[in-house]
Amino acid sequence: MATKNNIGPRRMVVGAHYGFRDWLAQRVTAIVMAIYTVILLVSFLTGQNFTYEGWAGLFAQQWFKLFSLVTFLALYYHAWVGIRDIWMDYVKNAGVRLLLQLATIFWLIACAAWTVQILWSV
């Protein structure tokens, strides 16, 4: 009778397969947020108009609104991956975990909608 070798390259992997994809997603979203931070810092340090009107002028530009939106969406996805992993690791009851994950999803969607409202109301 042959037994399966469940270690090494022939091991049987089961589950959701989140590992590498989510690891990569967090790195990519972190890079997007870092680039945005650098651009914001450069705009601040090289700017001459440190008034509300100066910052409103920066955020009134369409490219900056879009880049801000992409950055905040990256932030929300980054947060989702991290919080989902916390719920999966530390909340053992499946019903409670599902409830917490749904609450997190609704909260992040609400934050994304609020971000759009803020960016395009200027």
Phi, psi and chi 1 to 4 in degrees:
 res  aa     phi    psi   chi1   chi2   chi3   chi4
   1 MET       -  122.5  176.4  177.7 -154.9      -
   2 ALA   -85.6  139.3      -      -      -      -
   3 THR  -107.2  149.6   60.0      -      -      -
   4 LYS   -78.7  138.5  -78.1 -170.8  172.8 -178.9
   5 ASN   -92.1  109.5 -174.5   -0.3      -      -
   6 ASN   -98.3   25.0 -129.5    7.1      -      -
   7 ILE  -130.4  161.2   57.8  173.1      -      -
   8 GLY    81.5 -162.0      -      -      -      -
   9 PRO   -70.4  -15.6   21.6  -29.4      -      -
  10 ARG   -98.7    9.5  -68.1 -175.9  171.5 -157.1
  11 ARG   -68.6  151.7   69.5 -175.0  173.4  134.3
  12 MET   -90.0  118.8 -172.1  165.6   96.8      -
  13 VAL  -102.0  127.1  178.6      -      -      -
  14 VAL  -124.0  166.0  -64.1      -      -      -
  15 GLY   115.2 -162.6      -      -      -      -
  16 ALA   -84.7  -11.2      -      -      -      -
  17 HIS    59.2   41.6  -54.2  -74.0      -      -
  18 TYR   -80.4  -25.4  -69.5  120.3      -      -
  19 GLY   -40.0  -78.8      -      -      -      -
  20 PHE   -67.1  -41.9  179.3   72.2      -      -
  21 ARG   -60.5  -44.8 -175.5 -176.2   69.7 -156.9
  22 ASP   -74.0  -34.1  -73.4  -20.6      -      -
  23 TRP   -60.1  -46.6  176.8   86.2      -      -
  24 LEU   -65.9  -41.1 -174.7   61.6      -      -
  25 ALA   -61.2  -40.9      -      -      -      -
  26 GLN   -67.4  -35.0  -75.5 -147.2  -54.5      -
  27 ARG   -69.0  -43.1  -80.3   17.5  178.4 -143.1
  28 VAL   -65.9  -45.0  169.2      -      -      -
  29 THR   -65.1  -35.4   56.0      -      -      -
  30 ALA   -65.2  -37.9      -      -      -      -
  31 ILE   -65.5  -43.0  -70.2  169.1      -      -
  32 VAL   -59.2  -45.7  169.6      -      -      -
  33 MET   -65.5  -36.5  -68.7 -176.7  -75.3      -
  34 ALA   -66.9  -42.9      -      -      -      -
  35 ILE   -61.9  -43.6  -68.2  169.9      -      -
  36 TYR   -60.5  -43.0 -177.6   80.4      -      -
  37 THR   -62.2  -42.6  -57.8      -      -      -
  38 VAL   -63.5  -44.5  167.6      -      -      -
  39 ILE   -63.6  -41.0  -70.9  173.9      -      -
  40 LEU   -64.9  -41.9 -159.6   58.0      -      -
  41 LEU   -65.5  -42.3  -81.1  172.7      -      -
  42 VAL   -63.2  -41.9  167.1      -      -      -
  43 SER   -61.5  -39.4  -62.3      -      -      -
  44 PHE   -70.1  -45.9  175.6   73.7      -      -
  45 LEU   -73.5  -26.4  -65.1  174.5      -      -
  46 THR  -100.2   -5.4   61.2      -      -      -
  47 GLY   -75.1  151.5      -      -      -      -
  48 GLN  -104.2  -21.9  -55.8  -59.8  -37.9      -
  49 ASN  -109.1   95.5 -169.2    2.7      -      -
  50 PHE   -94.9   37.4  -66.4  114.5      -      -
  51 THR  -105.9  175.5   63.2      -      -      -
  52 TYR   -58.7  -41.4  171.0   79.2      -      -
  53 GLU   -62.6  -37.4  -69.8   77.8   19.6      -
  54 GLY   -64.9  -45.2      -      -      -      -
  55 TRP   -70.4  -37.6  -78.2  104.9      -      -
  56 ALA   -63.3  -36.3      -      -      -      -
  57 GLY   -64.2  -39.1      -      -      -      -
  58 LEU   -64.4  -46.6  176.1   63.9      -      -
  59 PHE   -76.8  -10.5  -79.6   89.3      -      -
  60 ALA   -79.2  -18.6      -      -      -      -
  61 GLN   -70.8  134.0  -60.6  174.8   39.2      -
  62 GLN   -60.4  -41.8 -164.3   65.7   25.5      -
  63 TRP   -63.3  -35.8   73.7  -91.1      -      -
  64 PHE   -74.7  -34.5 -159.5   77.5      -      -
  65 LYS   -62.4  -46.2  -76.4 -176.8 -177.5 -177.5
  66 LEU   -65.0  -42.3  -71.3  173.2      -      -
  67 PHE   -65.6  -38.1 -170.0   38.2      -      -
  68 SER   -63.5  -43.9  -63.0      -      -      -
  69 LEU   -62.7  -45.9  179.2   62.4      -      -
  70 VAL   -59.7  -41.3  167.3      -      -      -
  71 THR   -65.4  -44.5  -59.0      -      -      -
  72 PHE   -67.6  -36.1  -82.9   98.7      -      -
  73 LEU   -64.4  -38.3  -68.2  176.9      -      -
  74 ALA   -63.1  -40.6      -      -      -      -
  75 LEU   -61.4  -43.7  171.2   69.1      -      -
  76 TYR   -66.9  -39.1  -59.8  141.1      -      -
  77 TYR   -67.9  -40.4 -172.3   72.2      -      -
  78 HIS   -58.5  -45.4 -171.3   92.8      -      -
  79 ALA   -65.1  -40.5      -      -      -      -
  80 TRP   -59.9  -46.7  163.0 -115.0      -      -
  81 VAL   -60.5  -45.9  171.0      -      -      -
  82 GLY   -66.8  -46.0      -      -      -      -
  83 ILE   -69.1  -39.5  -67.1  170.9      -      -
  84 ARG   -59.8  -40.8 -173.5 -154.0   60.8 -144.3
  85 ASP   -65.1  -37.7  -73.0  -10.5      -      -
  86 ILE   -62.3  -47.0  -69.0  170.0      -      -
  87 TRP   -61.1  -42.1  -63.3  147.6      -      -
  88 MET   -68.3  -34.0  -72.5  178.8    9.3      -
  89 ASP   -80.2  -36.4  -71.3  -14.6      -      -
  90 TYR  -113.1  -14.6  -64.3  107.6      -      -
  91 VAL  -105.5  106.9  180.0      -      -      -
  92 LYS   -82.3  -29.7  -60.3  -55.5  178.1 -167.4
  93 ASN   -73.3  120.2 -176.5  -62.4      -      -
  94 ALA   -63.2  -37.9      -      -      -      -
  95 GLY   -66.8  -45.1      -      -      -      -
  96 VAL   -65.3  -41.6  173.6      -      -      -
  97 ARG   -61.2  -43.9 -175.8  173.0   55.0 -122.5
  98 LEU   -62.7  -43.3  177.8   62.3      -      -
  99 LEU   -61.1  -44.0 -177.7   66.4      -      -
 100 LEU   -65.9  -39.1  -71.6  169.9      -      -
 101 GLN   -66.1  -41.8  -73.3  176.6  -23.8      -
 102 LEU   -64.7  -41.2  -72.3  172.7      -      -
 103 ALA   -62.0  -40.2      -      -      -      -
 104 THR   -64.6  -44.2  -57.7      -      -      -
 105 ILE   -60.8  -47.2  -70.8  169.1      -      -
 106 PHE   -63.4  -40.0  -70.6  138.0      -      -
 107 TRP   -62.9  -45.1  173.3 -105.2      -      -
 108 LEU   -68.8  -35.4  -68.6  172.0      -      -
 109 ILE   -66.0  -41.2  -71.7  172.3      -      -
 110 ALA   -63.0  -40.5      -      -      -      -
 111 CYS   -63.3  -40.7  -73.0      -      -      -
 112 ALA   -64.4  -42.9      -      -      -      -
 113 ALA   -63.9  -40.4      -      -      -      -
 114 TRP   -65.7  -37.4 -166.2   21.4      -      -
 115 THR   -60.4  -45.9  -59.6      -      -      -
 116 VAL   -61.6  -43.5  169.6      -      -      -
 117 GLN   -61.9  -43.8  178.9 -173.4    8.3      -
 118 ILE   -65.6  -46.5  -69.8  168.6      -      -
 119 LEU   -65.8  -35.5  -73.3  173.3      -      -
 120 TRP  -101.3   11.7  -90.4  -88.3      -      -
 121 SER  -101.0   -1.8   67.7      -      -      -
 122 VAL   -74.6      -  172.1      -      -      -
